Amino acid sequence: MTADPRPRLRLFVTADLRPDAAIALPREQAHYLGAVMRAAPGEAVLLFNGRNGEWLGRIDSLGKAGATLVLECRTRTQAPEPDLWLLAAPIKKERIDLVAEKAAELGAAALWPVFTRRTMASRVNAERLAAHLAEAAEQCERLTVPALKPAMPLDKALADWPPGRILLFLDESGEGRPLAEALAAIPPAAPLAILTGPEGGFAPEERRMLAAQPFTRAVGLGPRILRAETAAIAALAIVQALWGDGGKAVRAG
């Protein structure tokens, strides 16, 4: 006898998840289920909220104004994830969207846009970035959605830095320690953050400011100069493979 296939639909919700609970979905998610995915009452949907694991529910009602799902059982329990932040200088719209999407897929716990001296963008669309984070978390089957921290200048982020969290900044000058080598000296459970610069890299005074902080480490990704979005993705992949949960077996099912 073969196991039932996993449902094709998966959504992030904010409501508490428990047996027999009726979960109300807003208009946007109802539109996604009905108009985009052509779902119908009775179809199974997986739900998660970042707190209570993953649950199986079924569509009870579906209309233009909203939808209701009734939960049946929990399919996965909540599990701890690496405490890994990504600080990234905002870049062009499509590229920062890509960074948000891949940060979620690669297990970042938080995305923090920071403005540097050479940052071309003057603002970020927080609503759009949050939507990309949630959609990517739904797609990649993680149990949490990365937090989106308020965008701010780099110097202010450093001034408000939380005690105990190590910040690895990608130093394109070539003076940084290889990232893999730096990770070998950091305990796997330690709070960690990665900082990637804008197109054109950090200004010399910013590198000096970063190097002067007791919680920072300058690191490099090899001999090639990478685009800002490539550097962020490569750094996250290396960190998760050598320090985070990238070495764990793929979940069956």
C-alpha angles and dihedrals in degrees: 000000000000124000119252112265118251113263114263092226126073128170139184114228134175098217123102112265120222138140116298093000117151109226117202116211124204125241094267095056092042089054090050092051097043108030102028104032097027092227122168137199111290096033117129120246130183116225133192134174105183092255113056104039124243123319136194115230138166130224108255098175133004128187143140093272097050147305140246127216127190116214121229110176144338114263099184134018122230112267132190118261132200113283094234126150127193117210110191134176108236114256134179116326100256092043097050087048088055091049091052092049094048093043088060093045092048094052104255111166093208141012116211118185111209127187117227132186093266097040108128097197117080097196142011130226099236094184092055093045091049090052091052091050092051095045092049091048090052092050099045094046098236117152098231139046116228114252115247109220121206113270114249142156116287094242091055092049090053092047090054095042115148115243117255098022116118117218119208110195121196106238110198091189090084094240095107126101114254108273094234090052092049092050092055089068095051121084112239093238095051118114106254139184135189123210122202123186133223130267103297093031131243121328114247091251090053092053089051091049091050094046090052093060116097093220098052132092124190111226137176137211099211138280099314127085107234130202112257094253093045091051092052093049094044093048093050091049093050093047094049092047096049104026111013135044099299091105095058121107117264111262112254119237 
